[in-house]
């Protein structure tokens, strides 16, 4: 078979297929005209069915949501709360140096006060033993840091 013969057969076959397609299209037009109103009715019926289904489903979903909120949600919230408590590392470890430093400074201040009081009493005893008069209690004044200063000693220094 030559190439031109096969091309002619293909062209004839394509033309025949086109004719059959046109005939089928012409035959389908009256059927489509009959089916079109039915399809429109089916679309409207389906829309009504979807609407009715939504009207029925909305309260069901609402009721289910309320039930979940009342029963499951507290349990989930409790589980999350207990998990958070288990995850919480608590207070960060404190370095005790601040409290220790404060305690040491308080002890040093108390010791300095005691040493100052002992020194005053020794000075008063020594002055009494030598026959000198001890400074009066109202002459001794305390500074802002709590140290008692002898006015006679500070003026002679």
DSSP file (Angstrom, degrees, kcal/mol; ACC not computed):
  #  RESIDUE AA STRUCTURE BP1 BP2  ACC     N-H-->O    O-->H-N    N-H-->O    O-->H-N    TCO  KAPPA ALPHA  PHI   PSI    X-CA   Y-CA   Z-CA
    1    1 A X              0   0    0      0, 0.0     2,-0.1     0, 0.0     0, 0.0   0.000 360.0 360.0 360.0 135.2    0.0    0.0    0.0
    2    2 A X     >  -     0   0    0      1,-0.1     4,-1.9     4,-0.0     5,-0.2  -0.375 360.0-113.1 -86.0 165.6    1.3    3.4   -0.9
    3    3 A X  H  > S+     0   0    0      1,-0.2     4,-1.8     2,-0.2     5,-0.2   0.868 114.7  53.5 -66.8 -36.3    1.6    6.3    1.3
    4    4 A X  H  > S+     0   0    0      1,-0.2     4,-1.9     2,-0.2    -1,-0.2   0.865 106.6  53.0 -68.1 -36.0   -1.0    8.3   -0.6
    5    5 A X  H  > S+     0   0    0      1,-0.2     4,-2.2     2,-0.2    -1,-0.2   0.922 109.1  48.5 -65.2 -42.5   -3.5    5.5   -0.4
    6    6 A X  H  X S+     0   0    0     -4,-1.9     4,-2.0     1,-0.2    -2,-0.2   0.862 110.4  52.0 -67.5 -33.8   -3.2    5.3    3.4
    7    7 A X  H  X S+     0   0    0     -4,-1.8     4,-2.1     2,-0.2    -1,-0.2   0.873 108.7  51.1 -67.9 -36.2   -3.5    9.1    3.7
    8    8 A X  H  X S+     0   0    0     -4,-1.9     4,-2.7     2,-0.2    -2,-0.2   0.912 109.5  49.5 -66.9 -41.8   -6.7    9.0    1.7
    9    9 A X  H  X S+     0   0    0     -4,-2.2     4,-2.4     1,-0.2    -2,-0.2   0.903 111.4  49.5 -63.2 -39.7   -8.2    6.3    3.9
   10   10 A X  H  X S+     0   0    0     -4,-2.0     4,-2.3     2,-0.2    -1,-0.2   0.891 111.7  48.6 -65.9 -39.5   -7.3    8.3    7.0
   11   11 A X  H  X S+     0   0    0     -4,-2.1     4,-2.2     2,-0.2    -2,-0.2   0.918 112.2  48.4 -66.8 -43.3   -8.9   11.4    5.6
   12   12 A X  H  X S+     0   0    0     -4,-2.7     4,-2.3     1,-0.2    -2,-0.2   0.901 112.2  49.7 -63.0 -40.7  -12.1    9.5    4.6
   13   13 A X  H  X S+     0   0    0     -4,-2.4     4,-2.3     1,-0.2    -2,-0.2   0.904 110.3  49.9 -65.9 -40.9  -12.2    7.9    8.1
   14   14 A X  H  X S+     0   0    0     -4,-2.3     4,-2.0     1,-0.2    -1,-0.2   0.893 110.7  50.0 -65.2 -39.0  -11.8   11.3    9.7
   15   15 A X  H  X S+     0   0    0     -4,-2.2     4,-2.2     2,-0.2    -2,-0.2   0.903 110.1  50.1 -65.4 -41.0  -14.6   12.8    7.6
   16   16 A X  H  X S+     0   0    0     -4,-2.3     4,-2.5     1,-0.2    -2,-0.2   0.908 109.4  51.2 -64.0 -40.6  -16.9    9.9    8.4
   17   17 A X  H  X S+     0   0    0     -4,-2.3     4,-2.2     1,-0.2    -1,-0.2   0.900 109.1  51.3 -63.9 -39.3  -16.2   10.4   12.1
   18   18 A X  H  X S+     0   0    0     -4,-2.0     4,-2.4     2,-0.2    -1,-0.2   0.916 109.9  49.7 -62.6 -42.6  -17.0   14.1   11.8
   19   19 A X  H  X S+     0   0    0     -4,-2.2     4,-2.4     1,-0.2    -2,-0.2   0.920 111.3  48.3 -63.4 -43.8  -20.3   13.2   10.1
   20   20 A X  H  X S+     0   0    0     -4,-2.5     4,-2.5     1,-0.2    -1,-0.2   0.887 111.1  51.0 -63.9 -37.8  -21.3   10.8   12.8
   21   21 A X  H  X S+     0   0    0     -4,-2.2     4,-2.3     2,-0.2    -2,-0.2   0.894 110.6  48.7 -66.1 -40.2  -20.4   13.3   15.5
   22   22 A X  H  X S+     0   0    0     -4,-2.4     4,-2.4     2,-0.2    -2,-0.2   0.906 112.2  48.7 -66.4 -40.4  -22.6   15.9   13.8
   23   23 A X  H  X S+     0   0    0     -4,-2.4     4,-2.3     2,-0.2    -2,-0.2   0.909 111.9  49.0 -64.3 -41.6  -25.5   13.5   13.5
   24   24 A X  H  X S+     0   0    0     -4,-2.5     4,-2.0     2,-0.2    -2,-0.2   0.892 110.6  51.0 -65.5 -38.3  -25.1   12.5   17.2
   25   25 A X  H  X S+     0   0    0     -4,-2.3     4,-1.3     2,-0.2    -2,-0.2   0.925 111.4  47.4 -64.1 -44.0  -25.0   16.2   18.2
   26   26 A X  H  X S+     0   0    0     -4,-2.4     4,-0.6     1,-0.2    -2,-0.2   0.878 113.6  48.1 -65.0 -37.3  -28.2   16.8   16.2
   27   27 A X  H  X S+     0   0    0     -4,-2.3     4,-0.7     1,-0.2    -1,-0.2   0.827 110.7  52.0 -72.5 -30.3  -29.9   13.8   17.7
   28   28 A X  H  X S+     0   0    0     -4,-2.0     4,-3.1     1,-0.2     5,-0.2   0.710  91.2  77.1 -80.0 -21.1  -28.8   14.8   21.3
   29   29 A X  H  X S+     0   0    0     -4,-1.3     4,-2.2     1,-0.2    -1,-0.2   0.928  96.7  43.5 -59.6 -48.3  -30.2   18.4   21.1
   30   30 A X  H  X S+     0   0    0     -4,-0.6     4,-1.7     1,-0.2    -1,-0.2   0.896 115.7  49.4 -65.4 -35.2  -33.9   17.4   21.6
   31   31 A X  H  X S+     0   0    0     -4,-0.7     4,-2.3     2,-0.2    -2,-0.2   0.913 110.7  50.0 -67.9 -40.7  -32.9   15.0   24.4
   32   32 A X  H  X S+     0   0    0     -4,-3.1     4,-2.3     1,-0.2    -1,-0.2   0.882 107.8  54.4 -63.2 -37.7  -30.8   17.7   26.0
   33   33 A X  H  X S+     0   0    0     -4,-2.2     4,-0.7    -5,-0.2    -1,-0.2   0.877 111.5  44.8 -64.0 -36.2  -33.7   20.1   25.8
   34   34 A X  H  X S+     0   0    0     -4,-1.7     4,-0.7     1,-0.2    -2,-0.2   0.866 116.4  45.7 -73.0 -36.0  -35.9   17.5   27.6
   35   35 A X  H  X S+     0   0    0     -4,-2.3     4,-2.8     1,-0.2     5,-0.2   0.771  95.7  76.4 -79.8 -26.8  -33.2   16.7   30.3
   36   36 A X  H  X S+     0   0    0     -4,-2.3     4,-2.1     1,-0.2    -1,-0.2   0.903  96.9  43.9 -56.8 -47.7  -32.3   20.4   31.0
   37   37 A X  H  X S+     0   0    0     -4,-0.7     4,-2.5     1,-0.2    -1,-0.2   0.885 113.6  52.4 -65.1 -34.5  -35.4   21.1   33.1
   38   38 A X  H  X S+     0   0    0     -4,-0.7     4,-2.4     2,-0.2    -2,-0.2   0.910 109.2  49.0 -65.8 -39.4  -35.0   17.8   34.9
   39   39 A X  H  X S+     0   0    0     -4,-2.8     4,-2.4     2,-0.2    -2,-0.2   0.891 110.4  51.4 -65.3 -39.3  -31.4   18.7   35.7
   40   40 A X  H  X S+     0   0    0     -4,-2.1     4,-2.3    -5,-0.2    -2,-0.2   0.923 111.0  47.8 -62.8 -44.2  -32.5   22.1   37.0
   41   41 A X  H  X S+     0   0    0     -4,-2.5     4,-2.7     1,-0.2    -2,-0.2   0.903 111.1  51.2 -62.6 -40.6  -35.1   20.5   39.2
   42   42 A X  H  X S+     0   0    0     -4,-2.4     4,-2.6     2,-0.2    -2,-0.2   0.891 109.2  51.0 -63.9 -39.0  -32.5   18.0   40.5
   43   43 A X  H  X S+     0   0    0     -4,-2.4     4,-2.2     2,-0.2    -1,-0.2   0.923 112.1  46.1 -63.8 -43.7  -30.1   20.9   41.3
   44   44 A X  H  X S+     0   0    0     -4,-2.3     4,-2.4     2,-0.2    -2,-0.2   0.898 112.7  50.2 -66.4 -39.7  -32.8   22.7   43.2
   45   45 A X  H  X S+     0   0    0     -4,-2.7     4,-2.5     1,-0.2    -2,-0.2   0.907 110.2  50.2 -64.8 -40.5  -33.8   19.5   45.0
   46   46 A X  H  X S+     0   0    0     -4,-2.6     4,-2.6     2,-0.2    -1,-0.2   0.906 109.3  51.8 -64.1 -39.9  -30.2   18.8   45.9
   47   47 A X  H  X S+     0   0    0     -4,-2.2     4,-2.3     2,-0.2    -2,-0.2   0.911 110.6  48.0 -61.6 -42.5  -29.9   22.4   47.3
   48   48 A X  H  X S+     0   0    0     -4,-2.4     4,-2.7     2,-0.2    -2,-0.2   0.894 111.3  51.2 -65.0 -38.3  -33.0   21.9   49.4
   49   49 A X  H  X S+     0   0    0     -4,-2.5     4,-2.5     2,-0.2    -2,-0.2   0.907 109.8  48.7 -64.9 -41.0  -31.6   18.6   50.6
   50   50 A X  H  X S+     0   0    0     -4,-2.6     4,-2.3     2,-0.2    -1,-0.2   0.910 111.6  50.4 -64.2 -41.3  -28.3   20.2   51.6
   51   51 A X  H  X S+     0   0    0     -4,-2.3     4,-2.5     2,-0.2    -2,-0.2   0.935 111.6  47.3 -62.1 -46.3  -30.2   23.0   53.4
   52   52 A X  H  X S+     0   0    0     -4,-2.7     4,-2.2     1,-0.2    -2,-0.2   0.896 111.2  51.7 -62.8 -39.5  -32.3   20.5   55.3
   53   53 A X  H  X S+     0   0    0     -4,-2.5     4,-2.7     1,-0.2    -1,-0.2   0.903 110.9  47.6 -64.3 -39.8  -29.2   18.5   56.2
   54   54 A X  H  X S+     0   0    0     -4,-2.3     4,-2.2     2,-0.2    -2,-0.2   0.885 109.4  53.3 -68.0 -37.7  -27.5   21.6   57.5
   55   55 A X  H  X S+     0   0    0     -4,-2.5     4,-0.7     1,-0.2    -2,-0.2   0.898 115.4  41.1 -62.7 -39.6  -30.7   22.6   59.5
   56   56 A X  H  X S+     0   0    0     -4,-2.2     4,-1.0    -5,-0.2    -2,-0.2   0.896 116.1  48.8 -73.2 -40.6  -30.6   19.1   61.1
   57   57 A X  H  X S+     0   0    0     -4,-2.7     4,-2.9     1,-0.2     5,-0.3   0.808  96.8  69.6 -74.4 -30.3  -26.8   19.0   61.6
   58   58 A X  H  X S+     0   0    0     -4,-2.2     4,-2.3     1,-0.2    -1,-0.2   0.929 103.4  40.9 -58.9 -50.0  -26.3   22.4   63.2
   59   59 A X  H  X S+     0   0    0     -4,-0.7     4,-2.9     2,-0.2    -1,-0.2   0.872 114.4  54.6 -66.2 -33.2  -28.1   21.5   66.5
   60   60 A X  H  X S+     0   0    0     -4,-1.0     4,-2.5     2,-0.2    -2,-0.2   0.941 111.0  44.0 -63.0 -45.8  -26.4   18.1   66.5
   61   61 A X  H  X S+     0   0    0     -4,-2.9     4,-2.6     2,-0.2    -2,-0.2   0.897 113.7  51.5 -65.7 -39.8  -23.0   19.7   66.2
   62   62 A X  H  X S+     0   0    0     -4,-2.3     4,-2.4    -5,-0.3    -2,-0.2   0.932 111.3  47.0 -61.6 -46.2  -23.9   22.3   68.8
   63   63 A X  H  X S+     0   0    0     -4,-2.9     4,-2.5     2,-0.2    -2,-0.2   0.905 112.8  49.3 -63.1 -42.4  -25.0   19.7   71.3
   64   64 A X  H  X S+     0   0    0     -4,-2.5     4,-2.7    -5,-0.2    -1,-0.2   0.906 110.3  51.0 -64.4 -41.4  -21.9   17.6   70.6
   65   65 A X  H  X S+     0   0    0     -4,-2.6     4,-2.4     2,-0.2    -2,-0.2   0.911 111.0  48.1 -61.7 -42.3  -19.7   20.7   71.1
   66   66 A X  H  X S+     0   0    0     -4,-2.4     4,-2.4     2,-0.2    -2,-0.2   0.910 111.5  50.4 -64.8 -41.8  -21.4   21.4   74.4
   67   67 A X  H  X>S+     0   0    0     -4,-2.5     4,-2.3     2,-0.2     5,-0.5   0.920 112.1  47.1 -62.5 -44.2  -21.0   17.8   75.6
   68   68 A X  I  X>S+     0   0    0     -4,-2.7     5,-3.1     1,-0.2     4,-0.8   0.898 111.8  51.2 -63.6 -39.8  -17.3   17.9   74.7
   69   69 A X  I  <5S+     0   0    0     -4,-2.4     5,-0.5    -5,-0.2    -2,-0.2   0.894 115.1  42.3 -64.4 -39.2  -16.9   21.2   76.5
   70   70 A X  I  <5S+     0   0    0     -4,-2.4    -2,-0.2    -5,-0.1    -1,-0.2   0.816 131.4  18.5 -79.1 -30.9  -18.6   19.9   79.6
   71   71 A X  I  X5S+     0   0    0     -4,-2.3     4,-0.8    -5,-0.2    -3,-0.2   0.858 131.0  30.2-108.5 -52.0  -17.0   16.4   79.7
   72   72 A X  I  X<S+     0   0    0     -4,-0.8     4,-2.7    -5,-0.5     5,-0.2   0.899 110.9  61.1 -82.2 -41.2  -13.8   16.2   77.7
   73   73 A X  H  ><S+     0   0    0     -5,-3.1     4,-3.1     1,-0.2     5,-0.2   0.891 103.1  50.1 -59.6 -43.1  -12.5   19.7   77.9
   74   74 A X  H  > S+     0   0    0     -5,-0.5     4,-2.8    -6,-0.2    -1,-0.2   0.910 112.5  48.7 -61.6 -37.5  -12.1   19.8   81.7
   75   75 A X  H  X S+     0   0    0     -4,-0.8     4,-2.5     2,-0.2    -2,-0.2   0.920 113.3  46.3 -66.2 -42.0  -10.2   16.5   81.5
   76   76 A X  H  X S+     0   0    0     -4,-2.7     4,-2.6     2,-0.2    -2,-0.2   0.917 113.0  50.0 -65.3 -41.9   -8.0   17.8   78.7
   77   77 A X  H  X S+     0   0    0     -4,-3.1     4,-2.5    -5,-0.2    -2,-0.2   0.912 111.6  48.3 -63.2 -42.0   -7.4   21.1   80.6
   78   78 A X  H  X S+     0   0    0     -4,-2.8     4,-2.8    -5,-0.2     5,-0.2   0.907 111.4  50.3 -63.7 -40.9   -6.5   19.1   83.8
   79   79 A X  H  X S+     0   0    0     -4,-2.5     4,-2.2     1,-0.2    -2,-0.2   0.914 112.4  46.6 -63.8 -41.9   -4.1   16.9   81.8
   80   80 A X  H  X S+     0   0    0     -4,-2.6     4,-2.4     2,-0.2    -2,-0.2   0.895 112.5  50.9 -65.6 -39.0   -2.5   20.0   80.3
   81   81 A X  H  X S+     0   0    0     -4,-2.5     4,-2.2     2,-0.2    -2,-0.2   0.932 112.0  45.6 -65.1 -45.6   -2.3   21.7   83.7
   82   82 A X  H  X S+     0   0    0     -4,-2.8     4,-2.1     1,-0.2    -1,-0.2   0.876 112.6  51.8 -67.2 -35.4   -0.7   18.6   85.3
   83   83 A X  H  X S+     0   0    0     -4,-2.2     4,-2.0    -5,-0.2    -1,-0.2   0.910 109.1  50.4 -64.9 -40.8    1.7   18.3   82.4
   84   84 A X  H  X S+     0   0    0     -4,-2.4     4,-1.8     1,-0.2    -2,-0.2   0.895 109.6  50.7 -64.2 -39.0    2.7   21.9   82.8
   85   85 A X  H  < S+     0   0    0     -4,-2.2    -1,-0.2     1,-0.2    -2,-0.2   0.894 110.8  48.6 -66.2 -38.0    3.3   21.4   86.5
   86   86 A X  H  < S+     0   0    0     -4,-2.1    -1,-0.2     1,-0.2    -2,-0.2   0.841 113.7  47.5 -69.2 -31.5    5.5   18.4   85.7
   87   87 A X  H  < S+     0   0    0     -4,-2.0     2,-0.2    -5,-0.2    -2,-0.2   0.770  87.3 101.3 -78.7 -25.8    7.4   20.4   83.1
   88   88 A X     <  -     0   0    0     -4,-1.8     3,-0.1     1,-0.2    -4,-0.0  -0.422  60.9-155.9 -65.0 122.6    7.9   23.5   85.3
   89   89 A X        -     0   0    0     -2,-0.2    -1,-0.2     1,-0.2     2,-0.1   0.601  32.9-140.6 -76.2  -8.6   11.5   23.4   86.7
   90   90 A X        -     0   0    0     -5,-0.0    -1,-0.2     2,-0.0     2,-0.1  -0.444  53.3  -5.7  84.6-159.7   10.4   25.6   89.7
   91   91 A X  S    S-     0   0    0     -2,-0.1     3,-0.1    -3,-0.1     2,-0.1  -0.422  80.2-108.9 -68.8 142.1   12.5   28.4   91.2
   92   92 A X        -     0   0    0      1,-0.1     2,-0.1    -2,-0.1    -1,-0.1  -0.419  48.5 -86.7 -67.2 150.3   15.9   28.8   89.7
   93   93 A X        -     0   0    0      1,-0.1     2,-0.3    -2,-0.1    -1,-0.1  -0.371  47.7-132.5 -62.6 130.7   18.7   27.7   92.1
   94   94 A X        -     0   0    0     -2,-0.1     2,-0.7    -3,-0.1    -1,-0.1  -0.602   4.5-133.0 -85.5 142.2   19.6   30.6   94.4
   95   95 A X    >   -     0   0    0     -2,-0.3     3,-0.9     1,-0.1     4,-0.3  -0.864  14.5-152.7 -91.4 120.8   23.1   31.5   95.0
   96   96 A X  T 3> S+     0   0    0     -2,-0.7     4,-2.7     1,-0.2     5,-0.2   0.406  71.8  96.6 -78.4   3.2   23.4   32.0   98.7
   97   97 A X  H 3> S+     0   0    0      1,-0.2     4,-2.8     2,-0.2    -1,-0.2   0.841  80.9  54.0 -66.2 -30.3   26.2   34.4   98.6
   98   98 A X  H <> S+     0   0    0     -3,-0.9     4,-2.3     2,-0.2    -1,-0.2   0.951 113.2  41.1 -68.4 -46.6   23.9   37.4   98.8
   99   99 A X  H  > S+     0   0    0     -4,-0.3     4,-2.6     2,-0.2    -2,-0.2   0.909 117.0  50.1 -66.2 -39.8   22.2   36.2  102.0
  100  100 A X  H  X S+     0   0    0     -4,-2.7     4,-2.7     2,-0.2    -2,-0.2   0.915 110.2  49.4 -63.8 -42.3   25.6   35.1  103.3
  101  101 A X  H  X S+     0   0    0     -4,-2.8     4,-2.4    -5,-0.2    -1,-0.2   0.898 111.8  49.1 -64.1 -39.8   27.2   38.4  102.6
  102  102 A X  H  X S+     0   0    0     -4,-2.3     4,-2.2     2,-0.2    -2,-0.2   0.918 112.0  48.4 -65.4 -42.1   24.3   40.2  104.3
  103  103 A X  H  X S+     0   0    0     -4,-2.6     4,-2.6     2,-0.2    -2,-0.2   0.916 112.2  48.9 -64.7 -42.0   24.5   38.0  107.3
  104  104 A X  H  X S+     0   0    0     -4,-2.7     4,-2.8     1,-0.2    -1,-0.2   0.914 110.9  49.9 -64.3 -41.9   28.3   38.5  107.6
  105  105 A X  H  X S+     0   0    0     -4,-2.4     4,-2.1     2,-0.2    -1,-0.2   0.878 111.1  49.5 -65.9 -35.6   27.9   42.2  107.3
  106  106 A X  H  X S+     0   0    0     -4,-2.2     4,-2.4     2,-0.2    -2,-0.2   0.923 112.4  47.8 -66.7 -43.2   25.3   42.2  110.0
  107  107 A X  H  X S+     0   0    0     -4,-2.6     4,-2.8     1,-0.2    -2,-0.2   0.902 111.4  50.4 -64.3 -39.8   27.5   40.1  112.2
  108  108 A X  H  X S+     0   0    0     -4,-2.8     4,-2.6     2,-0.2    -1,-0.2   0.899 110.5  49.4 -64.4 -39.4   30.5   42.4  111.6
  109  109 A X  H  X S+     0   0    0     -4,-2.1     4,-2.1     2,-0.2    -2,-0.2   0.908 112.6  47.5 -65.4 -40.7   28.5   45.5  112.4
  110  110 A X  H  X S+     0   0    0     -4,-2.4     4,-2.4     2,-0.2    -2,-0.2   0.916 112.4  49.3 -65.7 -41.7   27.3   43.8  115.7
  111  111 A X  H  X S+     0   0    0     -4,-2.8     4,-2.9     1,-0.2    -2,-0.2   0.906 110.0  51.2 -64.4 -40.0   30.8   42.8  116.5
  112  112 A X  H  X S+     0   0    0     -4,-2.6     4,-2.4     1,-0.2    -1,-0.2   0.890 110.2  49.8 -63.4 -38.2   32.1   46.4  115.8
  113  113 A X  H  X S+     0   0    0     -4,-2.1     4,-2.3     2,-0.2    -2,-0.2   0.912 112.3  47.2 -65.5 -42.3   29.4   47.7  118.1
  114  114 A X  H  X S+     0   0    0     -4,-2.4     4,-2.7     2,-0.2    -2,-0.2   0.927 112.6  49.2 -65.2 -44.3   30.4   45.2  120.9
  115  115 A X  H  X S+     0   0    0     -4,-2.9     4,-2.6     1,-0.2    -2,-0.2   0.908 111.6  49.5 -61.3 -42.1   34.1   46.1  120.4
  116  116 A X  H  X S+     0   0    0     -4,-2.4     4,-2.2     2,-0.2    -1,-0.2   0.899 111.5  48.8 -64.2 -40.0   33.3   49.8  120.6
  117  117 A X  H  X S+     0   0    0     -4,-2.3     4,-2.3     2,-0.2    -2,-0.2   0.908 112.2  48.2 -66.9 -40.8   31.2   49.3  123.8
  118  118 A X  H  X S+     0   0    0     -4,-2.7     4,-2.4     1,-0.2    -2,-0.2   0.914 111.4  50.7 -64.8 -41.9   34.0   47.2  125.4
  119  119 A X  H  X S+     0   0    0     -4,-2.6     4,-2.5     1,-0.2    -2,-0.2   0.904 110.4  49.6 -63.6 -40.3   36.5   49.8  124.5
  120  120 A X  H  X S+     0   0    0     -4,-2.2     4,-2.7     1,-0.2    -1,-0.2   0.913 111.1  48.9 -63.7 -42.3   34.4   52.6  126.0
  121  121 A X  H  X S+     0   0    0     -4,-2.3     4,-2.3     2,-0.2    -2,-0.2   0.905 112.5  47.7 -67.9 -37.8   33.9   50.7  129.2
  122  122 A X  H  X S+     0   0    0     -4,-2.4     4,-2.8     2,-0.2    -1,-0.2   0.906 112.7  49.5 -64.9 -41.2   37.7   50.0  129.5
  123  123 A X  H  X S+     0   0    0     -4,-2.5     4,-2.5     1,-0.2    -2,-0.2   0.902 111.2  49.3 -64.2 -40.6   38.4   53.7  128.8
  124  124 A X  H  X S+     0   0    0     -4,-2.7     4,-2.2     2,-0.2    -1,-0.2   0.897 112.7  47.4 -66.4 -39.3   35.9   54.7  131.4
  125  125 A X  H  X S+     0   0    0     -4,-2.3     4,-2.4     2,-0.2    -2,-0.2   0.907 112.8  48.7 -66.9 -41.3   37.4   52.3  133.9
  126  126 A X  H  X S+     0   0    0     -4,-2.8     4,-1.8     1,-0.2     6,-0.2   0.903 112.5  48.2 -66.0 -39.4   40.9   53.5  133.1
  127  127 A X  H  X>S+     0   0    0     -4,-2.5     5,-2.4     2,-0.2     4,-0.7   0.891 112.1  49.2 -67.4 -38.5   39.8   57.1  133.5
  128  128 A X  H  <5S+     0   0    0     -4,-2.2     3,-0.4     1,-0.2    -2,-0.2   0.870 110.0  51.5 -68.4 -36.0   38.1   56.3  136.8
  129  129 A X  H  <5S+     0   0    0     -4,-2.4    -1,-0.2     1,-0.2    -2,-0.2   0.849 111.9  46.6 -69.8 -32.6   41.2   54.6  138.0
  130  130 A X  H  <5S-     0   0    0     -4,-1.8    -1,-0.2    -5,-0.2    -2,-0.2   0.526 118.9-110.4 -86.0  -7.1   43.4   57.6  137.1
  131  131 A X  T  <5S+     0   0    0     -4,-0.7    -3,-0.2    -3,-0.4     2,-0.2   0.536  72.3 135.9  91.5   6.9   40.9   60.0  138.7
  132  132 A X      < -     0   0    0     -5,-2.4     2,-0.4    -6,-0.2    -1,-0.3  -0.545  59.4-109.5 -85.4 154.3   39.7   61.6  135.5
  133  133 A X        -     0   0    0     -2,-0.2     2,-0.2    -3,-0.1     3,-0.1  -0.671  29.5-126.7 -84.2 135.6   36.0   62.2  135.0
  134  134 A X        -     0   0    0     -2,-0.4     3,-0.1     1,-0.1   -10,-0.1  -0.502  36.2 -93.9 -76.2 148.7   34.3   60.0  132.4
  135  135 A X        -     0   0    0     -2,-0.2    -1,-0.1     1,-0.1     5,-0.0  -0.335  47.1-103.4 -63.4 145.4   32.4   61.8  129.6
  136  136 A X    >>  -     0   0    0      1,-0.1     3,-1.1    -3,-0.1     4,-1.0  -0.305  24.3-118.5 -68.0 154.0   28.7   62.3  130.4
  137  137 A X  T 34 S+     0   0    0      1,-0.3     3,-0.2     2,-0.2    -1,-0.1   0.818 113.4  56.1 -65.1 -31.3   26.3   60.0  128.6
  138  138 A X  T 34 S+     0   0    0      1,-0.2    -1,-0.3     3,-0.0    -2,-0.0   0.672 100.2  60.0 -78.2 -13.1   24.6   62.9  126.9
  139  139 A X  T <4 S+     0   0    0     -3,-1.1     2,-0.3     2,-0.0    12,-0.2   0.806  86.6  85.3 -79.9 -29.7   27.9   64.0  125.4
  140  140 A X     <  -     0   0    0     -4,-1.0     2,-0.4    -3,-0.2    10,-0.2  -0.574  66.3-166.9 -74.4 129.9   28.5   60.8  123.5
  141  141 A X  E     -A  149   0A   0      8,-1.5     8,-2.7    -2,-0.3     2,-0.4  -0.923  15.5-132.9-122.7 144.6   26.7   60.9  120.1
  142  142 A X  E     -A  148   0A   0     -2,-0.4     6,-0.2     6,-0.2     2,-0.1  -0.772  20.3-138.8 -94.9 138.6   25.9   58.1  117.7
  143  143 A X    >   -     0   0    0      4,-2.7     3,-1.5    -2,-0.4    -1,-0.0  -0.247  36.1 -90.4 -84.0-179.0   26.6   58.6  114.0
  144  144 A X  T 3  S+     0   0    0      1,-0.3    -1,-0.1     2,-0.1    -2,-0.0   0.793 126.4  54.7 -65.9 -28.5   24.3   57.5  111.2
  145  145 A X  T 3  S-     0   0    0      2,-0.1    -1,-0.3     1,-0.0     3,-0.1   0.433 121.5-104.5 -87.6   2.8   26.1   54.1  110.9
  146  146 A X  S <  S+     0   0    0     -3,-1.5     2,-0.4     1,-0.3    -2,-0.1   0.393  74.8 138.4  96.2  -2.6   25.5   53.4  114.7
  147  147 A X        -     0   0    0     -5,-0.1    -4,-2.7     1,-0.0     2,-0.5  -0.624  50.0-134.8 -80.4 131.8   29.1   54.1  115.8
  148  148 A X  E     -A  142   0A   0     -2,-0.4     2,-0.4    -6,-0.2    -6,-0.2  -0.757  20.9-159.5 -88.3 125.6   29.3   56.0  119.1
  149  149 A X  E     -A  141   0A   0     -8,-2.7    -8,-1.5    -2,-0.5     2,-0.6  -0.883  14.7-132.9-109.7 136.5   31.9   58.8  118.9
  150  150 A X     >  -     0   0    0     -2,-0.4     4,-2.2   -10,-0.2     5,-0.2  -0.774  11.3-153.7 -85.7 119.1   33.4   60.4  121.9
  151  151 A X  H  > S+     0   0    0     -2,-0.6     4,-1.5   -12,-0.2     5,-0.2   0.843  93.5  53.0 -66.6 -31.4   33.3   64.2  121.4
  152  152 A X  H  > S+     0   0    0      1,-0.2     4,-1.2     2,-0.2    -1,-0.2   0.888 112.0  45.2 -68.3 -37.8   36.3   64.7  123.7
  153  153 A X  H  > S+     0   0    0      1,-0.2     4,-1.2     2,-0.2    -2,-0.2   0.880 110.9  51.9 -73.9 -39.3   38.4   62.3  121.7
  154  154 A X  H  < S+     0   0    0     -4,-2.2    -1,-0.2     1,-0.2    -2,-0.2   0.817 110.0  49.3 -70.2 -29.7   37.4   63.6  118.3
  155  155 A X  H  < S+     0   0    0     -4,-1.5    -1,-0.2    -5,-0.2    -2,-0.2   0.818 112.4  47.2 -78.8 -29.1   38.3   67.2  119.2
  156  156 A X  H  <        0   0    0     -4,-1.2    -2,-0.2     1,-0.2    -1,-0.2   0.678 360.0 360.0 -84.2 -16.3   41.7   66.3  120.5
  157  157 A X     <        0   0    0     -4,-1.2    -1,-0.2    -5,-0.1    -2,-0.1   0.495 360.0 360.0 -75.6 360.0   42.7   64.1  117.6
